[in-house]
Amino acid sequence: MTTVVELELPAADTALRRVFDRVPSFHCRMEQAAVSDCPGLWLGGGNRSEIEAALDDDPSVDAYSQIDTAPDERLYRIEFADEVCEIGAVLFAEDGTILAASAASGTWSVRMRFPDHEHATRTYRRLLDRDIDVDVRRLQKGPEANSKRHGLTSEQYETIVTAIERGYFEIPRQVSTQELADEFGISNQSVSERLRRASGTILSTELNVEDGRSSLENRD
């Protein structure tokens, strides 16, 4: 089952530290989903001359060129130094795909998709092995398309998938709603509501029947 992970990595351990030091308002974002270690980056938060002067002085950057412009940002193709490319190789080594990446206030936020939880875990450990202070901000199991196909919200999908994996529907039950609530950092009632709504939506969709809530609403 695919796993989507949101990571935070300090620029001091990865890329563009010197730019953030010299241009505190600097921010950037990746042009599109990446399958290589040299994506286009939209740079903003400063004028062209000060950003390019900082790029010239940044040891994580080997070369750069501007390829497009917008009112508040400029698109650059950046060739990073070998040590940054090695970090990129770590991200891609476990069949990872960068879905989105941005940086502000000296921190990179990277959203990635992996074939499964194990691939994501190995990538996390590889980053730690390189002494990168990586922080996992969010982890979502299962493709986002599935939650839309079944009519579930992302929260409902994540909760019911976790409940299945933890044995909530087993006999005897292997995990309680309170334990799930503690894992998600929400109330017991919220977990119960997510599971009821998710189960009802899936059953009504798969069995091609209208659930009770919809029937009552249609009668009013």
C-alpha positions as CSV (number, residue, x, y, z in Angstrom):
1,M,0.0,0.0,0.0
2,T,1.5,3.3,-1.0
3,T,2.5,5.8,1.7
4,V,2.6,9.5,1.5
5,V,5.0,11.2,3.9
6,E,5.6,14.9,4.7
7,L,9.1,15.6,5.9
8,E,10.8,18.7,7.3
9,L,14.6,19.0,6.8
10,P,16.7,22.0,7.9
11,A,18.4,23.9,5.1
12,A,21.5,23.8,7.3
13,D,21.7,20.1,6.7
14,T,20.6,20.1,3.1
15,A,20.6,22.9,0.6
16,L,20.6,26.8,0.3
17,R,21.6,27.5,3.9
18,R,23.7,30.4,2.9
19,V,20.8,31.9,0.9
20,F,18.6,31.8,3.9
21,D,21.3,33.4,6.0
22,R,21.8,36.3,3.6
23,V,18.2,36.8,2.6
24,P,16.0,36.0,5.6
25,S,12.7,36.5,3.7
26,F,13.8,34.1,1.0
27,H,11.5,31.3,0.0
28,C,11.2,28.7,-2.8
29,R,9.1,26.0,-4.1
30,M,9.5,23.1,-6.5
31,E,8.1,23.6,-10.0
32,Q,6.4,20.2,-10.2
33,A,6.6,16.6,-9.1
34,A,10.2,15.4,-9.4
35,V,11.9,12.2,-10.4
36,S,15.4,13.7,-10.6
37,D,17.6,15.6,-8.2
38,C,17.7,18.8,-10.4
39,P,14.1,20.2,-10.4
40,G,13.1,23.7,-11.4
41,L,12.7,26.0,-8.4
42,W,10.6,29.1,-8.1
43,L,12.6,31.6,-5.9
44,G,11.2,34.6,-4.1
45,G,11.4,36.8,-1.0
46,G,14.1,39.1,-2.3
47,N,15.2,40.9,-5.4
48,R,17.1,39.1,-8.2
49,S,20.5,40.6,-7.4
50,E,20.5,39.7,-3.7
51,I,19.2,36.2,-4.3
52,E,21.7,35.5,-7.1
53,A,24.5,37.0,-5.0
54,A,23.5,34.6,-2.2
55,L,23.4,31.7,-4.7
56,D,26.9,32.6,-5.9
57,D,28.1,32.4,-2.3
58,D,26.2,29.2,-1.4
59,P,28.4,26.1,-1.3
60,S,25.4,23.8,-1.9
61,V,25.0,25.4,-5.4
62,D,27.3,24.6,-8.3
63,A,25.5,26.5,-11.1
64,Y,22.1,28.1,-11.8
65,S,20.2,29.8,-14.6
66,Q,17.0,31.7,-14.7
67,I,14.4,30.2,-17.1
68,D,11.2,32.0,-16.4
69,T,9.8,34.9,-14.4
70,A,6.5,35.8,-12.6
71,P,5.5,39.0,-10.7
72,D,6.9,37.9,-7.3
73,E,9.0,34.8,-8.2
74,R,11.6,33.6,-10.7
75,L,12.0,30.1,-12.0
76,Y,15.6,28.8,-11.8
77,R,17.3,25.6,-12.9
78,I,19.8,24.9,-10.1
79,E,22.7,22.4,-10.3
80,F,23.4,21.4,-6.7
81,A,26.7,20.3,-5.3
82,D,27.5,16.6,-4.9
83,E,26.6,16.4,-1.3
84,V,23.1,17.7,-2.0
85,C,22.7,15.4,-5.0
86,E,23.6,12.5,-2.6
87,I,20.7,13.5,-0.3
88,G,18.5,13.6,-3.4
89,A,19.7,10.1,-4.2
90,V,18.7,8.9,-0.8
91,L,15.2,10.3,-1.3
92,F,14.9,8.4,-4.6
93,A,16.7,5.2,-3.6
94,E,13.6,3.6,-2.2
95,D,11.4,4.3,-5.2
96,G,10.3,7.6,-3.7
97,T,8.7,10.4,-5.7
98,I,8.7,14.0,-4.6
99,L,5.2,15.3,-5.0
100,A,5.9,18.8,-3.6
101,A,8.8,20.6,-2.0
102,S,9.2,24.1,-0.6
103,A,11.4,26.0,1.8
104,A,11.0,29.0,4.0
105,S,12.5,30.3,7.2
106,G,15.5,27.9,6.8
107,T,13.4,24.7,6.6
108,W,12.5,22.4,3.7
109,S,9.1,20.8,3.6
110,V,9.0,17.8,1.3
111,R,6.0,15.7,0.4
112,M,6.8,12.2,-0.9
113,R,5.1,9.1,-2.1
114,F,6.6,5.6,-1.5
115,P,5.4,2.1,-2.6
116,D,4.8,1.2,1.1
117,H,5.5,2.1,4.7
118,E,8.7,0.0,4.7
119,H,10.3,2.0,1.9
120,A,9.4,5.3,3.6
121,T,10.9,4.0,6.9
122,R,14.2,3.0,5.2
123,T,14.4,6.4,3.6
124,Y,13.9,8.1,7.0
125,R,16.7,6.0,8.6
126,R,19.0,6.7,5.7
127,L,18.5,10.4,6.3
128,L,19.2,10.0,10.0
129,D,22.4,8.0,9.1
130,R,23.6,11.1,7.3
131,D,23.1,13.2,10.4
132,I,20.2,15.1,8.9
133,D,17.7,16.3,11.5
134,V,14.6,15.1,9.6
135,D,11.2,15.4,11.1
136,V,8.1,13.4,10.0
137,R,5.2,15.9,10.0
138,R,2.5,13.6,8.5
139,L,2.2,10.0,7.3
140,Q,-0.7,8.8,5.2
141,K,-1.2,5.2,4.1
142,G,-3.0,4.4,0.8
143,P,-3.3,6.4,-2.4
144,E,-5.2,9.7,-2.2
145,A,-7.2,8.6,-5.2
146,N,-8.7,5.7,-3.2
147,S,-10.1,8.0,-0.6
148,K,-11.8,10.1,-3.4
149,R,-13.0,7.0,-5.2
150,H,-14.7,5.6,-2.2
151,G,-16.1,9.0,-1.2
152,L,-14.1,9.2,2.0
153,T,-12.3,12.2,3.4
154,S,-8.5,11.8,3.8
155,E,-9.0,11.6,7.6
156,Q,-11.7,8.9,7.3
157,Y,-9.5,6.9,4.9
158,E,-6.4,7.2,7.1
159,T,-8.4,6.2,10.2
160,I,-10.1,3.1,8.8
161,V,-6.9,1.9,7.1
162,T,-5.0,2.2,10.4
163,A,-7.9,0.5,12.2
164,I,-7.8,-2.5,9.8
165,E,-4.0,-2.8,10.1
166,R,-4.1,-2.6,13.9
167,G,-6.8,-5.4,14.1
168,Y,-9.8,-3.3,15.1
169,F,-12.1,-5.4,13.1
170,E,-10.6,-8.7,14.2
171,I,-12.3,-11.1,16.7
172,P,-11.3,-10.6,19.3
173,R,-10.5,-6.9,18.7
174,Q,-6.8,-6.2,18.8
175,V,-7.0,-2.4,19.3
176,S,-9.5,-0.1,20.9
177,T,-10.9,3.2,19.7
178,Q,-9.1,4.9,22.6
179,E,-5.8,3.5,21.5
180,L,-6.5,4.7,17.9
181,A,-7.5,8.1,19.3
182,D,-4.2,8.3,21.2
183,E,-2.3,7.5,18.0
184,F,-4.1,10.2,16.0
185,G,-4.1,12.7,18.8
186,I,-7.9,13.1,18.7
187,S,-10.9,12.1,20.9
188,N,-12.3,8.7,21.2
189,Q,-15.6,10.0,19.9
190,S,-13.9,11.5,16.8
191,V,-12.4,8.1,16.0
192,S,-15.7,6.3,16.4
193,E,-17.5,8.9,14.1
194,R,-14.8,8.5,11.4
195,L,-15.1,4.7,11.5
196,R,-18.9,4.8,11.4
197,R,-19.0,7.3,8.5
198,A,-16.2,5.5,6.6
199,S,-17.8,2.1,7.0
200,G,-21.2,3.4,6.0
201,T,-19.9,5.1,2.9
202,I,-17.9,2.1,1.8
203,L,-20.8,-0.3,2.4
204,S,-23.3,1.8,0.6
205,T,-21.0,2.3,-2.3
206,E,-19.9,-1.3,-2.7
207,L,-23.4,-2.8,-2.1
208,N,-25.0,-0.1,-4.3
209,V,-27.5,0.9,-1.6
210,E,-28.5,4.2,-0.1
211,D,-27.5,4.7,3.5
212,G,-30.0,5.8,6.2
213,R,-28.8,9.3,6.4
214,S,-29.2,9.9,2.7
215,S,-32.7,8.3,2.8
216,L,-33.9,10.5,5.6
217,E,-32.4,13.6,4.0
218,N,-34.2,12.8,0.8
219,R,-37.5,12.5,2.6
220,D,-37.3,15.9,4.2
